[in-house]
Amino acid sequence: MSKPQPIRYEDASSEVREVFDDIKKVKGIPEVNNFWAYLASDPKTLRRTWDSLKQVMAPGKLDSVTKEMLYLAVSVTNNCGYCIASHHAAATKAGMTPEMFGELMAVVGMANETNRLVNGYRVPTDPGFDQ
């Protein structure tokens, strides 16, 4: 199996161009990034992923900076370098300060540490936590 290659706008099908155009419009960017270019090799996955991401990251009860910081935290935990870079940039653009990033990383690190301790010790859930 050959290594996947990105699909560039000029080589894209009309179906892919439609998604690319929407991504550029919604994000206010001149070109789609590598993530979308690689997903474009499967137009159905590209469309589904973009539609889902657009819905989840849309304004709601959580503001944009909070959503991007959550995405960043999960990306750090999952060790996705690409997503860390992408969502760090998006969180910063949405208003995350260096101090906020520092606190976020402290929480991520602490949560990962205590989660592993709970798993290792097989700590049962306290009855008062069940609601």
C-alpha positions in Angstrom: 0.0 0.0 0.0 1.4 3.4 -1.0 1.7 6.3 1.5 -1.4 8.5 1.5 -1.0 11.8 -0.4 -2.8 15.1 0.1 -5.4 16.2 -2.4 -4.8 19.8 -3.4 -7.7 22.1 -4.4 -6.7 22.2 -8.1 -6.7 18.4 -8.3 -9.9 17.9 -6.2 -13.3 16.7 -7.3 -16.2 19.0 -7.2 -17.4 17.2 -4.1 -14.1 17.8 -2.3 -13.9 21.4 -3.5 -17.3 22.1 -2.0 -16.1 20.9 1.4 -12.8 22.8 1.0 -14.6 26.0 0.1 -16.8 25.6 3.2 -13.8 25.0 5.4 -12.0 28.1 4.1 -15.2 30.2 4.5 -16.0 29.1 8.0 -12.4 29.2 9.3 -11.5 32.4 7.4 -8.4 30.9 5.8 -7.0 31.0 2.3 -6.1 27.3 2.0 -7.2 24.2 3.9 -4.6 22.6 6.1 -2.9 19.2 5.7 -5.5 17.4 7.8 -8.3 18.2 5.4 -6.1 17.7 2.3 -5.2 14.2 3.5 -8.8 13.3 4.4 -9.9 14.4 0.9 -8.6 11.1 -0.4 -11.9 9.8 1.0 -14.6 12.4 0.2 -17.2 10.8 2.4 -14.9 10.8 5.5 -13.9 14.4 4.6 -17.5 15.5 4.5 -18.6 13.6 7.6 -15.7 14.8 9.7 -16.0 18.4 8.6 -19.8 18.4 9.3 -19.3 16.9 12.7 -16.4 19.2 13.7 -18.3 22.2 12.5 -21.3 21.2 14.6 -19.4 20.4 17.7 -17.1 23.4 17.6 -20.0 25.9 16.8 -20.9 28.5 19.4 -22.9 27.0 22.3 -23.0 27.0 26.1 -19.1 26.7 25.9 -17.3 29.5 24.4 -14.7 29.1 21.6 -11.6 29.3 23.7 -13.0 26.7 26.2 -13.8 24.3 23.3 -10.4 24.8 21.7 -8.6 24.3 25.1 -10.6 21.1 25.7 -9.6 19.9 22.2 -6.0 20.8 23.0 -6.1 18.9 26.3 -7.4 15.7 24.7 -4.9 16.1 21.9 -2.1 16.3 24.5 -3.4 13.2 26.3 -3.7 11.3 23.0 -0.2 12.5 22.0 -1.3 13.8 18.6 1.4 16.3 17.7 -0.6 17.6 14.7 -3.7 18.3 16.7 -1.7 19.8 19.6 -0.2 22.3 17.1 -3.5 23.0 15.3 -5.6 23.5 18.4 -3.0 25.4 20.3 -3.0 27.9 17.4 -6.8 27.9 17.4 -7.1 28.3 21.2 -4.6 31.2 21.1 -6.5 32.8 18.2 -9.7 32.4 20.3 -8.1 34.1 23.3 -6.0 31.6 25.3 -3.2 33.3 27.1 0.2 31.7 28.0 -1.0 31.7 31.6 -4.2 29.8 30.6 -2.1 27.3 28.6 0.1 26.8 31.7 -2.9 26.1 33.9 -4.4 23.8 31.3 -1.2 21.7 31.0 -1.1 21.5 34.8 -4.6 20.1 34.9 -3.9 17.7 32.0 -0.8 16.4 33.7 -2.5 16.1 37.1 -5.6 14.3 35.6 -3.4 11.9 33.7 -1.3 11.1 36.9 -4.3 10.6 39.1 -6.2 8.6 36.5 -3.3 6.2 36.3 -3.1 5.9 40.1 -6.9 5.2 40.2 -6.5 2.5 37.5 -3.4 1.0 39.1 -5.0 0.8 42.6 -8.4 -0.2 41.1 -10.1 2.4 43.3 -13.9 1.9 43.3 -16.1 4.8 42.7 -17.5 6.4 45.9 -21.3 6.0 46.2 -21.7 9.8 46.6 -20.4 10.4 43.1 -23.2 8.4 41.5 -26.0 10.8 40.6 
